[in-house]
Amino acid sequence: MKDGEANAVAIKKEQSDLKAVVDKVIQKLKDDGTYQTYLEKAAKLTEVEQ
C-alpha cells in the first residue's frame, strides 16, 4: 500500500459471519485483478491537474 491509500469496511465485532463474507469477496476481487483495476480507475478520478 502506498502512502495516502486507505480502504475500510466497518463491521461490528459480533458480526463475524459478515466479516468472513466481506473478507472472502475482497480476496476474490484481488485474485482476479478486479480490485487493482478499481484502484487504478479511482486514482484517475481523483487526480488533480497542476
PyMOL Python script that loads the backbone (N, CA, C, O; Angstrom):
from pymol import cmd

cmd.read_pdbstr("""\
ATOM      1  N   MET A   1       0.843  -1.173   0.000  1.00  0.00           N
ATOM      2  CA  MET A   1       0.000   0.000   0.000  1.00  0.00           C
ATOM      3  C   MET A   1       0.890   1.239   0.000  1.00  0.00           C
ATOM      4  O   MET A   1       1.856   1.326   0.758  1.00  0.00           O
ATOM      5  N   LYS A   2       0.556   2.175  -0.846  1.00  0.00           N
ATOM      6  CA  LYS A   2       1.300   3.424  -0.918  1.00  0.00           C
ATOM      7  C   LYS A   2       0.780   4.400   0.128  1.00  0.00           C
ATOM      8  O   LYS A   2      -0.335   4.254   0.629  1.00  0.00           O
ATOM      9  N   ASP A   3       1.602   5.400   0.453  1.00  0.00           N
ATOM     10  CA  ASP A   3       1.156   6.446   1.379  1.00  0.00           C
ATOM     11  C   ASP A   3      -0.111   7.092   0.841  1.00  0.00           C
ATOM     12  O   ASP A   3      -0.230   7.345  -0.357  1.00  0.00           O
ATOM     13  N   GLY A   4      -1.041   7.354   1.724  1.00  0.00           N
ATOM     14  CA  GLY A   4      -2.271   8.027   1.331  1.00  0.00           C
ATOM     15  C   GLY A   4      -3.368   7.093   0.856  1.00  0.00           C
ATOM     16  O   GLY A   4      -4.496   7.532   0.631  1.00  0.00           O
ATOM     17  N   GLU A   5      -3.056   5.800   0.698  1.00  0.00           N
ATOM     18  CA  GLU A   5      -4.075   4.847   0.284  1.00  0.00           C
ATOM     19  C   GLU A   5      -4.666   4.179   1.515  1.00  0.00           C
ATOM     20  O   GLU A   5      -3.933   3.674   2.365  1.00  0.00           O
ATOM     21  N   ALA A   6      -5.952   4.177   1.609  1.00  0.00           N
ATOM     22  CA  ALA A   6      -6.601   3.502   2.736  1.00  0.00           C
ATOM     23  C   ALA A   6      -7.993   3.064   2.304  1.00  0.00           C
ATOM     24  O   ALA A   6      -8.695   3.787   1.598  1.00  0.00           O
ATOM     25  N   ASN A   7      -8.371   1.898   2.727  1.00  0.00           N
ATOM     26  CA  ASN A   7      -9.697   1.364   2.466  1.00  0.00           C
ATOM     27  C   ASN A   7     -10.195   0.730   3.752  1.00  0.00           C
ATOM     28  O   ASN A   7      -9.420   0.140   4.504  1.00  0.00           O
ATOM     29  N   ALA A   8     -11.488   0.853   3.999  1.00  0.00           N
ATOM     30  CA  ALA A   8     -12.010   0.296   5.242  1.00  0.00           C
ATOM     31  C   ALA A   8     -13.473  -0.111   5.073  1.00  0.00           C
ATOM     32  O   ALA A   8     -14.219   0.471   4.286  1.00  0.00           O
ATOM     33  N   VAL A   9     -13.846  -1.116   5.829  1.00  0.00           N
ATOM     34  CA  VAL A   9     -15.236  -1.540   5.940  1.00  0.00           C
ATOM     35  C   VAL A   9     -15.520  -1.658   7.429  1.00  0.00           C
ATOM     36  O   VAL A   9     -14.819  -2.378   8.140  1.00  0.00           O
ATOM     37  N   ALA A  10     -16.535  -0.960   7.904  1.00  0.00           N
ATOM     38  CA  ALA A  10     -16.876  -1.012   9.335  1.00  0.00           C
ATOM     39  C   ALA A  10     -17.865  -2.147   9.581  1.00  0.00           C
ATOM     40  O   ALA A  10     -18.935  -2.205   8.976  1.00  0.00           O
ATOM     41  N   ILE A  11     -17.481  -3.043  10.481  1.00  0.00           N
ATOM     42  CA  ILE A  11     -18.325  -4.179  10.844  1.00  0.00           C
ATOM     43  C   ILE A  11     -18.246  -4.348  12.358  1.00  0.00           C
ATOM     44  O   ILE A  11     -17.158  -4.338  12.934  1.00  0.00           O
ATOM     45  N   LYS A  12     -19.392  -4.503  12.993  1.00  0.00           N
ATOM     46  CA  LYS A  12     -19.405  -4.720  14.440  1.00  0.00           C
ATOM     47  C   LYS A  12     -18.706  -6.035  14.782  1.00  0.00           C
ATOM     48  O   LYS A  12     -18.778  -6.999  14.020  1.00  0.00           O
ATOM     49  N   LYS A  13     -18.032  -6.069  15.928  1.00  0.00           N
ATOM     50  CA  LYS A  13     -17.300  -7.265  16.356  1.00  0.00           C
ATOM     51  C   LYS A  13     -18.166  -8.514  16.363  1.00  0.00           C
ATOM     52  O   LYS A  13     -17.709  -9.602  16.013  1.00  0.00           O
ATOM     53  N   GLU A  14     -19.415  -8.350  16.764  1.00  0.00           N
ATOM     54  CA  GLU A  14     -20.290  -9.518  16.861  1.00  0.00           C
ATOM     55  C   GLU A  14     -20.793 -10.016  15.506  1.00  0.00           C
ATOM     56  O   GLU A  14     -21.519 -11.008  15.449  1.00  0.00           O
ATOM     57  N   GLN A  15     -20.422  -9.351  14.428  1.00  0.00           N
ATOM     58  CA  GLN A  15     -20.848  -9.761  13.088  1.00  0.00           C
ATOM     59  C   GLN A  15     -19.720 -10.517  12.370  1.00  0.00           C
ATOM     60  O   GLN A  15     -19.349 -10.174  11.247  1.00  0.00           O
ATOM     61  N   SER A  16     -19.191 -11.532  13.023  1.00  0.00           N
ATOM     62  CA  SER A  16     -18.066 -12.279  12.460  1.00  0.00           C
ATOM     63  C   SER A  16     -18.438 -12.996  11.159  1.00  0.00           C
ATOM     64  O   SER A  16     -17.588 -13.164  10.286  1.00  0.00           O
ATOM     65  N   ASP A  17     -19.692 -13.418  11.021  1.00  0.00           N
ATOM     66  CA  ASP A  17     -20.122 -14.061   9.778  1.00  0.00           C
ATOM     67  C   ASP A  17     -20.057 -13.078   8.615  1.00  0.00           C
ATOM     68  O   ASP A  17     -19.610 -13.429   7.523  1.00  0.00           O
ATOM     69  N   LEU A  18     -20.500 -11.851   8.850  1.00  0.00           N
ATOM     70  CA  LEU A  18     -20.445 -10.822   7.816  1.00  0.00           C
ATOM     71  C   LEU A  18     -18.996 -10.513   7.451  1.00  0.00           C
ATOM     72  O   LEU A  18     -18.671 -10.378   6.272  1.00  0.00           O
ATOM     73  N   LYS A  19     -18.129 -10.401   8.447  1.00  0.00           N
ATOM     74  CA  LYS A  19     -16.712 -10.132   8.188  1.00  0.00           C
ATOM     75  C   LYS A  19     -16.100 -11.223   7.317  1.00  0.00           C
ATOM     76  O   LYS A  19     -15.327 -10.934   6.404  1.00  0.00           O
ATOM     77  N   ALA A  20     -16.441 -12.462   7.596  1.00  0.00           N
ATOM     78  CA  ALA A  20     -15.911 -13.579   6.812  1.00  0.00           C
ATOM     79  C   ALA A  20     -16.340 -13.474   5.348  1.00  0.00           C
ATOM     80  O   ALA A  20     -15.547 -13.743   4.445  1.00  0.00           O
ATOM     81  N   VAL A  21     -17.587 -13.085   5.115  1.00  0.00           N
ATOM     82  CA  VAL A  21     -18.083 -12.927   3.746  1.00  0.00           C
ATOM     83  C   VAL A  21     -17.372 -11.768   3.055  1.00  0.00           C
ATOM     84  O   VAL A  21     -16.933 -11.904   1.913  1.00  0.00           O
ATOM     85  N   VAL A  22     -17.257 -10.638   3.732  1.00  0.00           N
ATOM     86  CA  VAL A  22     -16.577  -9.471   3.159  1.00  0.00           C
ATOM     87  C   VAL A  22     -15.125  -9.815   2.836  1.00  0.00           C
ATOM     88  O   VAL A  22     -14.637  -9.478   1.757  1.00  0.00           O
ATOM     89  N   ASP A  23     -14.437 -10.476   3.749  1.00  0.00           N
ATOM     90  CA  ASP A  23     -13.047 -10.877   3.508  1.00  0.00           C
ATOM     91  C   ASP A  23     -12.932 -11.777   2.282  1.00  0.00           C
ATOM     92  O   ASP A  23     -12.011 -11.627   1.479  1.00  0.00           O
ATOM     93  N   LYS A  24     -13.864 -12.708   2.140  1.00  0.00           N
ATOM     94  CA  LYS A  24     -13.851 -13.641   1.011  1.00  0.00           C
ATOM     95  C   LYS A  24     -14.066 -12.903  -0.312  1.00  0.00           C
ATOM     96  O   LYS A  24     -13.377 -13.177  -1.295  1.00  0.00           O
ATOM     97  N   VAL A  25     -15.008 -11.980  -0.337  1.00  0.00           N
ATOM     98  CA  VAL A  25     -15.288 -11.208  -1.550  1.00  0.00           C
ATOM     99  C   VAL A  25     -14.079 -10.351  -1.920  1.00  0.00           C
ATOM    100  O   VAL A  25     -13.690 -10.303  -3.087  1.00  0.00           O
ATOM    101  N   ILE A  26     -13.488  -9.680  -0.945  1.00  0.00           N
ATOM    102  CA  ILE A  26     -12.318  -8.846  -1.212  1.00  0.00           C
ATOM    103  C   ILE A  26     -11.178  -9.698  -1.761  1.00  0.00           C
ATOM    104  O   ILE A  26     -10.497  -9.284  -2.699  1.00  0.00           O
ATOM    105  N   GLN A  27     -10.962 -10.870  -1.196  1.00  0.00           N
ATOM    106  CA  GLN A  27      -9.891 -11.738  -1.682  1.00  0.00           C
ATOM    107  C   GLN A  27     -10.141 -12.174  -3.124  1.00  0.00           C
ATOM    108  O   GLN A  27      -9.208 -12.218  -3.926  1.00  0.00           O
ATOM    109  N   LYS A  28     -11.394 -12.497  -3.461  1.00  0.00           N
ATOM    110  CA  LYS A  28     -11.725 -12.869  -4.843  1.00  0.00           C
ATOM    111  C   LYS A  28     -11.437 -11.712  -5.795  1.00  0.00           C
ATOM    112  O   LYS A  28     -10.898 -11.918  -6.882  1.00  0.00           O
ATOM    113  N   LEU A  29     -11.797 -10.493  -5.385  1.00  0.00           N
ATOM    114  CA  LEU A  29     -11.549  -9.317  -6.221  1.00  0.00           C
ATOM    115  C   LEU A  29     -10.056  -9.091  -6.425  1.00  0.00           C
ATOM    116  O   LEU A  29      -9.629  -8.707  -7.513  1.00  0.00           O
ATOM    117  N   LYS A  30      -9.268  -9.327  -5.392  1.00  0.00           N
ATOM    118  CA  LYS A  30      -7.812  -9.194  -5.508  1.00  0.00           C
ATOM    119  C   LYS A  30      -7.244 -10.283  -6.412  1.00  0.00           C
ATOM    120  O   LYS A  30      -6.390 -10.009  -7.254  1.00  0.00           O
ATOM    121  N   ASP A  31      -7.709 -11.504  -6.243  1.00  0.00           N
ATOM    122  CA  ASP A  31      -7.196 -12.640  -7.013  1.00  0.00           C
ATOM    123  C   ASP A  31      -7.443 -12.494  -8.510  1.00  0.00           C
ATOM    124  O   ASP A  31      -6.585 -12.859  -9.313  1.00  0.00           O
ATOM    125  N   ASP A  32      -8.608 -11.964  -8.898  1.00  0.00           N
ATOM    126  CA  ASP A  32      -8.915 -11.870 -10.329  1.00  0.00           C
ATOM    127  C   ASP A  32      -8.531 -10.531 -10.954  1.00  0.00           C
ATOM    128  O   ASP A  32      -8.766 -10.316 -12.143  1.00  0.00           O
ATOM    129  N   GLY A  33      -7.941  -9.624 -10.162  1.00  0.00           N
ATOM    130  CA  GLY A  33      -7.462  -8.354 -10.699  1.00  0.00           C
ATOM    131  C   GLY A  33      -8.480  -7.231 -10.677  1.00  0.00           C
ATOM    132  O   GLY A  33      -8.141  -6.090 -10.990  1.00  0.00           O
ATOM    133  N   THR A  34      -9.713  -7.525 -10.318  1.00  0.00           N
ATOM    134  CA  THR A  34     -10.767  -6.510 -10.296  1.00  0.00           C
ATOM    135  C   THR A  34     -10.453  -5.397  -9.308  1.00  0.00           C
ATOM    136  O   THR A  34     -10.688  -4.223  -9.596  1.00  0.00           O
ATOM    137  N   TYR A  35      -9.929  -5.754  -8.161  1.00  0.00           N
ATOM    138  CA  TYR A  35      -9.617  -4.770  -7.117  1.00  0.00           C
ATOM    139  C   TYR A  35      -8.572  -3.771  -7.611  1.00  0.00           C
ATOM    140  O   TYR A  35      -8.721  -2.565  -7.414  1.00  0.00           O
ATOM    141  N   GLN A  36      -7.510  -4.275  -8.256  1.00  0.00           N
ATOM    142  CA  GLN A  36      -6.456  -3.398  -8.768  1.00  0.00           C
ATOM    143  C   GLN A  36      -7.000  -2.475  -9.857  1.00  0.00           C
ATOM    144  O   GLN A  36      -6.661  -1.293  -9.898  1.00  0.00           O
ATOM    145  N   THR A  37      -7.838  -3.011 -10.733  1.00  0.00           N
ATOM    146  CA  THR A  37      -8.452  -2.201 -11.787  1.00  0.00           C
ATOM    147  C   THR A  37      -9.289  -1.084 -11.179  1.00  0.00           C
ATOM    148  O   THR A  37      -9.231   0.057 -11.637  1.00  0.00           O
ATOM    149  N   TYR A  38     -10.063  -1.408 -10.153  1.00  0.00           N
ATOM    150  CA  TYR A  38     -10.868  -0.401  -9.464  1.00  0.00           C
ATOM    151  C   TYR A  38      -9.978   0.692  -8.880  1.00  0.00           C
ATOM    152  O   TYR A  38     -10.270   1.879  -9.025  1.00  0.00           O
ATOM    153  N   LEU A  39      -8.892   0.292  -8.222  1.00  0.00           N
ATOM    154  CA  LEU A  39      -7.995   1.280  -7.615  1.00  0.00           C
ATOM    155  C   LEU A  39      -7.394   2.205  -8.665  1.00  0.00           C
ATOM    156  O   LEU A  39      -7.280   3.410  -8.445  1.00  0.00           O
ATOM    157  N   GLU A  40      -7.011   1.642  -9.805  1.00  0.00           N
ATOM    158  CA  GLU A  40      -6.434   2.457 -10.872  1.00  0.00           C
ATOM    159  C   GLU A  40      -7.457   3.445 -11.429  1.00  0.00           C
ATOM    160  O   GLU A  40      -7.129   4.607 -11.667  1.00  0.00           O
ATOM    161  N   LYS A  41      -8.691   2.993 -11.637  1.00  0.00           N
ATOM    162  CA  LYS A  41      -9.744   3.888 -12.134  1.00  0.00           C
ATOM    163  C   LYS A  41     -10.068   4.974 -11.107  1.00  0.00           C
ATOM    164  O   LYS A  41     -10.249   6.138 -11.466  1.00  0.00           O
ATOM    165  N   ALA A  42     -10.141   4.595  -9.840  1.00  0.00           N
ATOM    166  CA  ALA A  42     -10.434   5.568  -8.788  1.00  0.00           C
ATOM    167  C   ALA A  42      -9.323   6.605  -8.694  1.00  0.00           C
ATOM    168  O   ALA A  42      -9.594   7.785  -8.471  1.00  0.00           O
ATOM    169  N   ALA A  43      -8.086   6.180  -8.861  1.00  0.00           N
ATOM    170  CA  ALA A  43      -6.955   7.110  -8.799  1.00  0.00           C
ATOM    171  C   ALA A  43      -7.050   8.138  -9.921  1.00  0.00           C
ATOM    172  O   ALA A  43      -6.750   9.314  -9.711  1.00  0.00           O
ATOM    173  N   LYS A  44      -7.463   7.708 -11.106  1.00  0.00           N
ATOM    174  CA  LYS A  44      -7.613   8.638 -12.229  1.00  0.00           C
ATOM    175  C   LYS A  44      -8.705   9.669 -11.945  1.00  0.00           C
ATOM    176  O   LYS A  44      -8.576  10.834 -12.321  1.00  0.00           O
ATOM    177  N   LEU A  45      -9.769   9.241 -11.287  1.00  0.00           N
ATOM    178  CA  LEU A  45     -10.875  10.147 -10.985  1.00  0.00           C
ATOM    179  C   LEU A  45     -10.502  11.196  -9.942  1.00  0.00           C
ATOM    180  O   LEU A  45     -11.114  12.262  -9.878  1.00  0.00           O
ATOM    181  N   THR A  46      -9.508  10.893  -9.136  1.00  0.00           N
ATOM    182  CA  THR A  46      -9.132  11.815  -8.064  1.00  0.00           C
ATOM    183  C   THR A  46      -7.865  12.608  -8.367  1.00  0.00           C
ATOM    184  O   THR A  46      -7.382  13.356  -7.517  1.00  0.00           O
ATOM    185  N   GLU A  47      -7.320  12.446  -9.587  1.00  0.00           N
ATOM    186  CA  GLU A  47      -6.125  13.202  -9.951  1.00  0.00           C
ATOM    187  C   GLU A  47      -6.441  14.692 -10.001  1.00  0.00           C
ATOM    188  O   GLU A  47      -7.528  15.101 -10.408  1.00  0.00           O
ATOM    189  N   VAL A  48      -5.484  15.478  -9.586  1.00  0.00           N
ATOM    190  CA  VAL A  48      -5.619  16.931  -9.633  1.00  0.00           C
ATOM    191  C   VAL A  48      -4.610  17.451 -10.639  1.00  0.00           C
ATOM    192  O   VAL A  48      -3.408  17.222 -10.509  1.00  0.00           O
ATOM    193  N   GLU A  49      -5.115  18.156 -11.645  1.00  0.00           N
ATOM    194  CA  GLU A  49      -4.210  18.724 -12.643  1.00  0.00           C
ATOM    195  C   GLU A  49      -3.535  19.948 -12.070  1.00  0.00           C
ATOM    196  O   GLU A  49      -4.155  20.738 -11.358  1.00  0.00           O
ATOM    197  N   GLN A  50      -2.276  20.099 -12.380  1.00  0.00           N
ATOM    198  CA  GLN A  50      -1.490  21.231 -11.883  1.00  0.00           C
ATOM    199  C   GLN A  50      -1.465  22.343 -12.904  1.00  0.00           C
ATOM    200  O   GLN A  50      -0.852  23.384 -12.669  1.00  0.00           O
TER     201      GLN A  50
END
""", "prot")
cmd.dss("prot")
cmd.show_as("cartoon", "prot")
cmd.util.cbc("prot")
cmd.orient("prot")
